């Protein structure tokens, strides 16, 4: 006797749905209040001016303006330094 069902009963197919993480608005583009700039897990990107972080680490705009990315050197707890990416929104002039 066969131990498995006949034809088409696959034990595969449990791949999870992608979460669509990453940068949603690039540098130099205009944003409005509340627009999502980056979806991330953890803090890969740090907060700059006029942005806030949601409970799932999503970075979104707090003012209308233009998105700006910068790098800065950050001191870690063990005394080493790492380059960190900072996201901010500059108001239009």
PATOR-387776 format. One record per residue (C-alpha): residue number from 1; y, x, z. Coordinates in Angstrom, 3 decimals, m for minus. Last residue first. Layout:
BEGIN
NUM;Y;X;Z
...
This chain:
BEGIN
93;77.498;12.073;m0.626
92;73.908;10.989;m0.090
91;72.404;11.309;3.397
90;69.811;14.022;3.833
89;66.267;12.944;4.714
88;64.031;15.499;6.374
87;60.539;16.959;6.035
86;59.582;20.282;7.643
85;56.697;22.459;6.458
84;55.443;24.925;9.054
83;54.780;28.638;8.658
82;52.764;29.983;11.548
81;53.546;32.252;14.480
80;51.265;33.693;17.128
79;51.926;33.523;20.879
78;48.837;31.507;21.852
77;50.910;28.328;22.221
76;52.228;28.504;18.648
75;55.695;29.658;17.563
74;56.882;27.943;14.376
73;58.415;29.665;11.357
72;60.273;27.210;9.151
71;59.738;25.780;5.720
70;61.932;23.147;4.083
69;61.469;19.828;2.260
68;64.348;17.444;1.465
67;64.210;13.731;0.683
66;67.463;12.105;m0.467
65;69.254;9.297;1.376
64;68.971;5.944;3.112
63;68.189;6.329;6.790
62;65.121;6.207;9.063
61;62.643;7.442;6.459
60;58.882;7.538;7.076
59;56.295;10.116;8.168
58;52.778;8.776;8.775
57;51.133;10.368;11.824
56;48.845;7.307;12.391
55;51.130;6.030;15.190
54;54.171;6.425;12.941
53;56.427;9.486;12.765
52;60.188;9.264;12.266
51;62.660;10.698;9.747
50;66.459;11.075;9.800
49;66.499;14.822;10.450
48;63.295;16.878;10.435
47;59.757;15.972;11.424
46;56.853;18.361;10.911
45;54.299;18.288;8.098
44;50.639;19.088;8.769
43;50.879;17.013;11.940
42;47.528;15.274;12.298
41;46.156;13.066;9.559
40;48.799;12.522;6.872
39;50.694;9.909;4.860
38;54.029;11.290;3.677
37;57.374;9.765;2.613
36;56.854;6.114;3.554
35;59.971;4.008;3.006
34;61.385;2.474;6.183
33;65.065;2.911;5.296
32;65.529;3.689;1.607
31;64.519;6.830;m0.237
30;65.982;8.778;m3.156
29;64.032;11.635;m4.741
28;65.146;15.256;m4.439
27;61.924;16.458;m2.843
26;58.895;14.273;m3.618
25;57.998;10.827;m2.299
24;54.376;9.808;m1.592
23;53.075;13.131;m0.255
22;49.449;12.927;0.857
21;46.773;10.503;2.028
20;45.171;7.805;m0.098
19;42.496;6.898;2.493
18;39.449;7.127;0.217
17;36.771;4.487;0.794
16;33.674;5.654;2.602
15;30.431;6.602;0.850
14;27.477;4.545;2.056
13;25.761;4.158;m1.310
12;22.358;5.684;m0.625
11;19.239;4.018;0.740
10;18.518;2.506;m2.651
9;16.461;m0.628;m2.985
8;16.406;m0.986;m6.736
7;12.770;m1.459;m7.571
6;9.881;m2.159;m5.202
5;10.225;m2.047;m1.487
4;9.034;1.055;0.326
3;5.790;1.826;2.171
2;3.498;1.125;m0.759
1;0.000;0.000;0.000
